[in-house]
Amino acid sequence: MSFASGTRRSLLLAATILIPTSFAAQAETAAPAPPSAQAKWTDAVTFGLQFEGGIIGNPASPRNGINFGQSFTDKSNDFQFNQALATITRPLDPKATGYDFGFKLQALGGTDARYTRWTYFGQGQSSTRFQGDIVEANVLLHTPWLTEGGIDFKAGMYSTPMGAETIDPSTNSFYSKSYIFNFGLPFKHTGALMTAHVTPLVDLYAGIDTGVNTTIGIGTGDNNGSAAFMAGIGLNLMGGDLTVLALTHIGPENPARGPGAVQDANKYNREIADIVVTWKATGSLTLITELNYIHDNNPFITTANGSPANGASAWGLAQYFGYSITDTTTLNARLEVFSDSKNFFVAAFPGNNAFNAAQSGYALTNAYSVTGNGGTTYGAITVGATYKPSMEFLPMAATLLIRPELRYDTSLNGRKPFNGGKDTGAFTLGTDFVLTF
């Protein structure tokens, strides 16, 4: 046998051994990992518990104890346990391409419930400042229908999508709320709301509900017998750095029954329009601009003082500035103007049940507004900070927010609504904490 023949035979033998071994090694390294267990619908269900408390100090110590122009923070020089907020929710998957289902249940206990309660809800709670409320109880549905991003549906009881501020304090910049939030917008609705994601840039809103802060049943949940509707548009621009949300809500809102019933309440609409523009100008600076208009067509309405309003209008402008100086500290400012043409919308409700009674059609015994219907234009400047310290010492807590603020309210047309009706302006200094688990 020649050397060449022996060499060829050796090479063939080596190939016979090495090639299968090589393929086996490649097959072993390239084998796909076994598929992970499919996510369950319940995996997205979350539970949350949040607490808020704080104090708004007023150096003038008003005789009536009221910070006029404020609702949730209306008690001066007195600590408030505003909220214990419990939430269980299964939100819709924002990346869902098919059908998806969810829900939200949210209950609140605290002094804020004096204002958030549905009409007629919990009348027996009026003797105490600490009250209870159901903020949300709704079901959610995402469908792949008609539009590029599908259509979302919400049905039940839910917080209003209108406005720059929310009942949930953790999403706000300040402890005290704006005039627009307090007096120019609904807090909640009962009904159904549709959001159509027409394109990544455009969302359309449409819905029908029982009205402002009302549920179902004339005289038991709704203060009148007419429905209301909501419509609007949302824009998502500059890769999400610039958003616009413009919504309108129209329907009768005055009580048709009870000692405080308004003549022909079902016939006359209250029209509310609100636009919120949010611009993340830089990685640190966020600017929010809100425009608001509200008008009640009923010619028979009266102010909290009993003066005839003969229909009423108000408009507001709020500008927010937020600048993050560190990962834990953000500086905030809010500038406001709110003009109430007949002194109908801006009012104080010292009694624990006064605000709910006013909406539900009960006679007002201790609510008040600026005397006369010549109108008052309010201005306010609020500056503060949000401090979010490390919570390593309490691992169970997700976040802690501490928000000191200094606020100055004034009448821009010489009226004296503040400090018990004796001053054209008022300074308040406050702080709160928001602890979220």
C-alpha positions in Angstrom: 0.0 0.0 0.0 1.4 3.4 -1.0 1.9 6.3 1.4 -0.7 8.4 -0.4 -3.3 5.6 -0.2 -2.6 5.2 3.5 -3.0 8.9 4.0 -6.3 9.0 2.2 -7.6 6.1 4.3 -6.5 7.8 7.5 -8.2 11.1 6.5 -11.5 9.3 5.7 -11.4 7.5 9.0 -10.8 10.8 10.8 -13.7 12.5 8.9 -16.0 9.6 9.8 -15.3 10.2 13.5 -15.0 14.0 13.7 -17.9 15.2 11.4 -20.7 13.5 13.4 -19.0 14.6 16.6 -18.9 18.2 15.3 -22.5 18.1 14.2 -23.6 16.7 17.5 -21.7 19.5 19.4 -23.4 22.1 17.2 -26.8 20.6 17.6 -26.3 20.6 21.4 -25.2 24.3 21.6 -27.9 25.5 19.1 -30.8 23.6 20.6 -33.6 26.1 21.5 -34.4 26.6 25.1 -37.7 25.0 26.2 -40.6 27.6 26.0 -41.3 29.4 29.2 -44.7 29.0 30.9 -47.3 31.2 29.3 -48.1 34.3 31.4 -51.4 34.0 33.2 -54.1 36.7 33.1 -53.9 37.0 36.9 -50.1 37.7 36.7 -50.9 41.3 35.9 -53.2 41.8 38.9 -51.7 44.3 41.4 -52.6 45.4 44.9 -51.7 48.8 46.3 -52.1 50.7 49.5 -51.3 54.4 49.8 -51.5 56.9 52.7 -51.5 60.7 52.6 -51.6 63.2 55.4 -50.5 66.8 55.8 -51.2 70.3 57.2 -51.8 73.7 55.6 -50.9 76.5 58.0 -52.5 79.9 57.6 -50.7 82.7 59.5 -53.9 84.8 59.6 -55.7 82.0 61.5 -59.1 82.7 59.9 -61.9 82.8 62.4 -63.9 80.2 60.3 -60.9 77.9 60.1 -61.2 77.8 56.3 -58.5 78.2 53.6 -60.9 79.8 51.0 -60.1 78.6 47.4 -59.1 75.1 48.5 -61.2 72.0 48.9 -59.3 68.9 50.0 -56.9 71.2 52.0 -59.6 73.6 53.2 -59.0 73.2 57.0 -56.4 75.7 58.2 -53.8 75.0 60.9 -55.1 71.5 61.4 -53.5 68.2 60.4 -55.6 66.2 57.9 -55.4 62.4 57.3 -56.4 62.9 53.7 -56.4 59.4 52.4 -55.9 55.7 52.9 -56.3 54.5 49.3 -56.6 50.8 48.6 -56.5 49.6 45.0 -56.7 46.3 43.2 -56.4 46.5 39.5 -55.6 44.5 36.4 -54.8 47.2 33.8 -55.0 46.6 30.0 -51.7 45.6 28.3 -50.7 48.7 26.3 -49.0 46.3 23.8 -52.0 44.0 23.3 -52.8 43.3 19.7 -55.9 41.2 20.4 -58.5 41.2 23.1 -57.5 42.0 26.6 -59.6 42.3 29.8 -59.0 44.2 33.0 -60.6 45.9 36.0 -60.1 48.5 38.7 -61.4 48.6 42.3 -60.4 51.5 44.5 -61.7 52.6 47.9 -60.8 55.7 49.9 -61.0 56.5 53.6 -60.0 59.9 54.9 -60.9 63.6 55.0 -60.8 63.8 51.2 -64.0 61.7 51.0 -66.0 64.8 52.1 -65.5 66.0 48.5 -65.0 62.8 46.4 -68.2 61.0 47.6 -70.8 60.3 45.0 -74.0 62.3 45.4 -76.3 60.8 48.1 -73.5 58.4 49.1 -73.1 57.8 52.8 -75.3 60.5 54.2 -74.9 59.1 57.6 -71.2 59.9 57.6 -71.9 63.6 57.9 -71.1 63.8 61.6 -67.4 63.0 61.1 -64.6 64.5 59.0 -63.1 61.1 58.3 -65.3 59.4 55.7 -65.3 56.6 53.2 -65.8 56.5 49.4 -65.6 54.1 46.5 -63.5 56.0 44.0 -63.5 53.4 41.1 -65.3 50.2 40.3 -65.0 49.4 36.6 -64.2 46.8 34.0 -61.8 47.3 31.1 -61.8 45.9 27.6 -59.3 46.2 24.7 -60.4 45.2 21.2 -58.5 45.1 17.9 -61.4 46.8 16.2 -61.4 49.3 13.3 -58.3 51.4 14.2 -54.6 50.8 14.0 -54.2 50.6 17.8 -57.7 49.1 18.6 -60.3 50.5 20.9 -60.4 50.5 24.7 -63.6 50.5 26.7 -64.2 51.4 30.3 -67.6 50.8 32.0 -68.6 51.5 35.6 -67.5 54.1 38.1 -64.3 55.9 37.3 -62.3 59.0 38.0 -62.6 61.7 35.4 -59.9 61.7 32.6 -60.2 65.5 32.5 -57.6 67.8 34.0 -53.9 68.0 35.0 -54.5 66.9 38.6 -56.1 63.8 40.1 -57.7 62.4 43.2 -54.7 60.1 43.6 -52.1 62.5 45.2 -49.1 60.6 44.0 -49.5 61.9 40.5 -49.7 65.6 41.5 -47.0 68.1 42.1 -48.5 69.8 45.1 -50.5 69.0 48.3 -53.1 71.7 47.6 -55.1 71.5 44.4 -55.6 74.1 41.7 -58.8 76.2 41.3 -59.5 74.3 38.1 -59.4 71.0 39.9 -61.5 72.2 42.8 -64.1 74.2 41.0 -63.9 73.7 37.2 -64.0 70.0 36.7 -65.8 66.8 37.7 -64.2 64.4 40.1 -65.8 61.2 38.9 -68.4 59.6 36.5 -70.6 56.6 36.2 -71.0 55.3 32.7 -69.0 54.1 29.8 -66.0 55.7 28.0 -64.4 54.6 24.7 -60.8 55.5 23.6 -60.0 54.8 20.0 -56.3 54.6 19.2 -56.6 55.8 15.6 -52.9 56.1 15.0 -49.8 56.2 17.3 -50.3 60.0 17.2 -54.1 60.3 17.6 -56.6 59.0 20.2 -60.3 59.8 20.1 -62.6 59.8 23.2 -66.4 59.4 23.5 -68.6 58.4 26.4 -71.9 58.7 28.1 -72.5 58.9 31.9 -74.9 60.0 34.5 -73.2 63.4 35.1 -70.7 65.0 37.5 -70.0 62.9 40.6 -73.2 60.9 40.2 -74.2 57.3 40.1 -77.5 55.6 39.1 -81.0 56.3 40.4 -82.7 59.7 40.5 -82.8 60.8 44.2 -80.5 57.9 45.3 -77.4 58.3 43.1 -78.1 61.0 40.4 -79.3 64.5 41.3 -81.3 64.8 38.0 -82.9 62.6 35.3 -80.7 63.5 32.3 -77.6 61.8 31.0 -74.3 63.6 30.0 -71.7 62.8 27.4 -68.0 63.3 27.0 -65.9 63.6 23.8 -62.4 64.7 22.9 -59.1 64.1 21.3 -55.6 63.2 22.5 -52.4 63.8 20.6 -49.0 62.0 21.2 -46.3 64.0 19.6 -42.5 64.2 19.5 -42.1 60.6 20.5 -44.4 61.1 23.6 -42.5 64.2 24.8 -45.4 66.4 23.8 -49.0 65.4 24.6 -52.3 67.2 24.3 -55.6 66.1 25.9 -58.7 68.1 25.0 -62.0 66.9 26.5 -65.5 68.3 26.9 -68.3 67.1 29.1 -71.9 68.3 28.6 -75.1 67.6 30.5 -77.5 68.9 33.2 -75.8 69.0 36.7 -78.2 70.8 39.0 -80.4 68.9 41.5 -83.9 68.3 40.3 -85.2 67.1 43.7 -85.0 68.0 47.3 -85.1 71.3 49.2 -82.3 72.6 47.0 -83.9 71.6 43.7 -83.4 74.0 40.8 -86.2 74.8 38.5 -86.1 72.9 35.1 -82.9 71.3 36.2 -83.1 68.6 33.5 -83.5 71.1 30.7 -80.3 73.1 31.0 -76.8 71.8 30.3 -73.5 72.5 32.1 -70.7 72.7 29.6 -67.2 71.9 30.6 -64.1 72.1 28.3 -60.6 71.4 29.4 -57.2 71.2 27.6 -54.0 69.9 29.1 -50.7 70.3 27.2 -47.7 68.4 28.7 -44.2 69.1 27.3 -41.1 67.3 28.5 -38.8 70.1 27.3 -35.6 68.4 28.6 -34.7 65.4 30.7 -35.1 67.6 33.8 -37.8 70.2 32.8 -41.5 69.4 32.4 -44.1 72.1 31.5 -47.8 71.6 31.8 -50.4 74.1 30.6 -54.1 73.7 31.4 -57.0 75.7 30.0 -60.5 75.4 31.4 -64.0 76.8 30.7 -67.3 75.9 32.5 -70.8 77.3 31.9 -74.1 76.5 33.4 -77.1 77.4 31.2 -79.8 77.2 33.9 -81.2 80.7 34.6 -82.6 79.7 38.0 -79.4 78.7 39.8 -78.2 80.6 42.9 -74.9 81.0 44.6 -74.0 79.3 47.9 -75.1 82.5 49.6 -78.4 82.4 47.9 -77.9 85.2 45.4 -79.4 84.6 41.9 -76.7 83.6 39.4 -79.0 83.6 36.3 -76.6 81.3 34.5 -72.9 81.3 35.3 -69.6 81.0 33.6 -66.0 80.6 34.7 -62.6 80.2 33.0 -59.2 79.2 34.3 -55.6 79.0 33.2 -52.9 77.1 35.1 -49.2 76.8 34.2 -47.0 74.2 35.9 -43.2 74.0 36.0 -41.3 70.9 37.3 -37.5 70.7 37.4 -35.6 67.7 38.6 -32.4 68.8 40.3 -31.5 65.2 41.5 -33.0 61.8 41.3 -34.7 62.4 44.6 -35.7 66.1 44.4 -37.9 68.1 42.0 -38.7 71.8 42.3 -42.3 72.7 41.3 -44.2 75.9 40.6 -47.9 76.6 39.6 -49.3 79.9 38.4 -53.1 80.2 38.2 -55.9 82.6 37.2 -59.5 81.6 37.7 -62.4 83.9 36.9 -65.9 83.2 38.3 -68.4 85.5 36.6 -71.2 85.2 39.1 -69.5 83.7 42.2 -71.3 80.5 41.5 -68.5 77.9 41.1 -66.0 79.0 43.8 -67.4 78.3 47.3 -66.4 77.0 50.7 -68.1 74.1 52.4 -67.1 74.0 56.1 -69.5 71.3 57.1 -68.4 67.7 56.7 -71.4 67.0 54.5 -71.9 70.4 52.9 -70.4 69.7 49.5 -72.2 66.4 49.1 -75.5 68.0 50.3 -75.1 70.8 47.8 -74.8 68.4 44.9 -77.5 66.1 46.1 -80.2 68.8 46.4 -80.2 69.4 50.1 -80.5 72.9 51.4 -77.2 74.5 52.2 -76.8 75.5 55.8 -73.1 76.5 56.1 -71.7 76.8 52.6 -70.8 80.2 51.3 -69.2 82.1 48.4 -68.3 85.8 47.8 -71.3 88.0 48.4 -73.0 89.3 45.3 -72.9 88.1 41.7 -70.5 90.7 40.2 -67.9 88.0 39.9 -64.4 87.4 41.3 -61.2 86.7 39.5 -58.7 84.7 41.5 -54.9 84.5 41.1 -52.6 82.0 42.9 -48.9 81.2 43.0 -47.7 78.0 44.5 -44.0 77.0 44.8 -42.7 73.8 46.4 -40.7 70.7 46.1 -41.1 66.9 45.9 -38.6 65.0 47.9 -38.4 61.2 47.3 -36.0 59.7 49.8 -34.4 56.3 49.6 -36.6 53.7 51.3 -34.0 51.0 51.9 -34.7 51.1 55.6 -38.3 50.1 54.9 -38.1 47.6 52.0 -41.9 47.0 51.9 -42.6 50.6 51.0 -42.3 51.4 47.3 -42.2 55.2 47.5 -42.4 58.1 50.0 -43.1 61.6 48.8 -42.6 64.7 51.0 -44.0 67.9 49.5 -43.6 71.2 51.2 -45.2 74.2 49.6 -45.8 78.0 49.9 -49.0 79.4 48.3 -50.4 82.9 47.9 -54.0 83.4 46.8 -55.4 86.8 45.8 -58.4 88.5 44.4 -57.4 90.3 41.2 -60.5 92.6 41.3 -60.6 93.9 44.8 -63.0 91.3 46.4 -62.3 90.0 49.9 -63.0 86.2 49.9 -60.0 85.2 52.1 -59.5 84.7 55.8 -63.2 84.8 56.7 -64.0 87.5 54.1 -61.7 90.2 55.5 -58.7 90.0 53.1 -58.0 90.3 49.4 -55.2 87.7 49.7 -53.9 84.9 51.9 -50.6 83.2 52.4 -50.6 79.5 53.3 -47.6 77.2 54.1 -48.0 73.5 54.1 -46.6 70.0 53.6 -47.8 66.5 53.2 -46.5 63.0 52.8 -47.6 60.2 50.4 -46.5 56.7 51.4 -47.2 54.0 48.8 -46.8 50.3 49.3 
